[in-house]
């Protein structure tokens, strides 16, 4: 029996495999546009987690000491899930509307050290 959390479109025990994509996105936002950026990144993250079964994790964080610095932990089931994600209306809206707000973007693909860990 698969268990689902309220608002999630994937099983709670989704597993990272060698096919999964694990990425950290580091973003620096123009401080003058930060409130608008935060609204858009929050909306995109919620839509991704709710509507996309192949998105295992879309966890956005804001540095306390430097609120203009955003880090997003992204975990996708596989390449197909990632490719689907970047074509969704909510991601396209986020990308287009934040393009001029972002001062720096670093996409850092990761190798999980304990891939068999499950998300609860």
C-alpha positions as CSV (number, residue, x, y, z in Angstrom):
1,X,0.0,0.0,0.0
2,X,1.4,3.4,-1.0
3,X,1.0,6.3,1.4
4,X,0.4,9.8,0.2
5,X,0.7,13.1,2.1
6,X,-2.0,15.7,1.7
7,X,-1.2,18.0,-1.2
8,X,1.5,15.6,-2.6
9,X,1.1,13.8,-5.9
10,X,3.7,11.1,-5.2
11,X,4.2,8.3,-2.7
12,X,5.7,9.4,0.5
13,X,8.4,6.8,0.2
14,X,9.8,8.0,-3.1
15,X,13.3,6.6,-3.6
16,X,16.3,8.4,-5.1
17,X,17.9,6.0,-7.7
18,X,20.9,6.3,-10.1
19,X,18.4,7.7,-12.6
20,X,17.3,10.5,-10.3
21,X,18.4,14.1,-10.8
22,X,19.5,15.8,-7.6
23,X,20.3,19.5,-7.9
24,X,21.0,22.5,-5.7
25,X,20.1,25.8,-7.3
26,X,21.7,28.8,-5.8
27,X,20.1,32.1,-6.7
28,X,20.9,35.7,-5.9
29,X,18.0,38.0,-6.3
30,X,17.9,41.8,-6.7
31,X,16.9,42.9,-3.2
32,X,14.5,45.5,-4.6
33,X,12.5,42.8,-6.2
34,X,12.7,40.2,-3.5
35,X,9.1,40.2,-2.4
36,X,7.9,39.5,-5.9
37,X,10.5,36.8,-6.4
38,X,9.6,35.1,-3.2
39,X,5.9,35.0,-4.2
40,X,6.8,33.4,-7.6
41,X,9.3,30.8,-6.3
42,X,6.8,29.8,-3.6
43,X,4.0,29.4,-6.1
44,X,6.2,27.4,-8.5
45,X,7.4,25.1,-5.7
46,X,3.9,24.4,-4.4
47,X,2.6,23.7,-7.9
48,X,5.5,21.4,-8.7
49,X,5.0,19.3,-5.6
50,X,1.2,19.2,-6.0
51,X,1.0,18.5,-9.7
52,X,4.1,16.6,-10.7
53,X,4.6,13.0,-9.5
54,X,8.2,13.0,-10.8
55,X,9.2,15.9,-8.6
56,X,10.2,14.3,-5.4
57,X,11.5,17.5,-3.7
58,X,11.3,21.2,-4.4
59,X,12.5,22.7,-1.2
60,X,13.2,26.5,-1.3
61,X,15.2,28.2,1.4
62,X,16.2,31.8,2.1
63,X,19.5,32.7,4.0
64,X,18.8,34.5,7.2
65,X,21.9,36.7,7.0
66,X,21.5,37.4,3.3
67,X,17.7,37.2,2.4
68,X,18.5,37.9,-1.3
69,X,20.2,34.5,-1.5
70,X,17.9,31.6,-2.2
71,X,18.8,27.9,-2.3
72,X,16.5,25.3,-3.8
73,X,17.0,21.5,-3.3
74,X,15.5,19.8,-6.3
75,X,15.0,16.1,-6.7
76,X,13.5,14.5,-9.8
77,X,12.7,10.9,-10.3
78,X,14.6,10.9,-13.6
79,X,15.5,12.9,-16.7
80,X,12.0,12.6,-18.1
81,X,10.5,14.1,-14.9
82,X,12.9,17.0,-15.1
83,X,12.2,17.6,-18.8
84,X,8.5,17.6,-18.0
85,X,9.0,20.0,-15.1
86,X,10.7,22.7,-17.2
87,X,7.9,22.6,-19.7
88,X,5.0,23.1,-17.2
89,X,3.1,26.3,-17.2
90,X,4.0,27.1,-13.6
91,X,7.7,26.7,-14.2
92,X,7.6,28.7,-17.4
93,X,5.7,31.5,-15.6
94,X,8.4,31.5,-12.8
95,X,11.3,31.5,-15.3
96,X,9.9,34.3,-17.5
97,X,8.7,36.5,-14.6
98,X,11.9,36.2,-12.5
99,X,14.5,36.4,-15.3
100,X,15.2,40.1,-14.7
101,X,15.1,39.7,-10.9
102,X,17.9,37.1,-10.7
103,X,21.5,38.5,-10.4
104,X,23.2,35.1,-10.3
105,X,22.1,31.5,-10.9
106,X,24.3,28.5,-10.2
107,X,22.9,25.0,-10.9
108,X,24.9,22.4,-9.0
109,X,24.1,18.8,-9.9
110,X,24.8,16.4,-7.0
111,X,25.6,12.8,-6.4
112,X,23.7,11.5,-3.4
113,X,25.9,9.8,-0.8
114,X,23.1,7.7,0.6
115,X,20.7,7.2,-2.4
116,X,18.6,4.6,-0.7
117,X,17.3,7.2,1.9
118,X,13.6,7.8,1.6
119,X,11.7,11.0,1.9
120,X,8.9,10.8,4.5
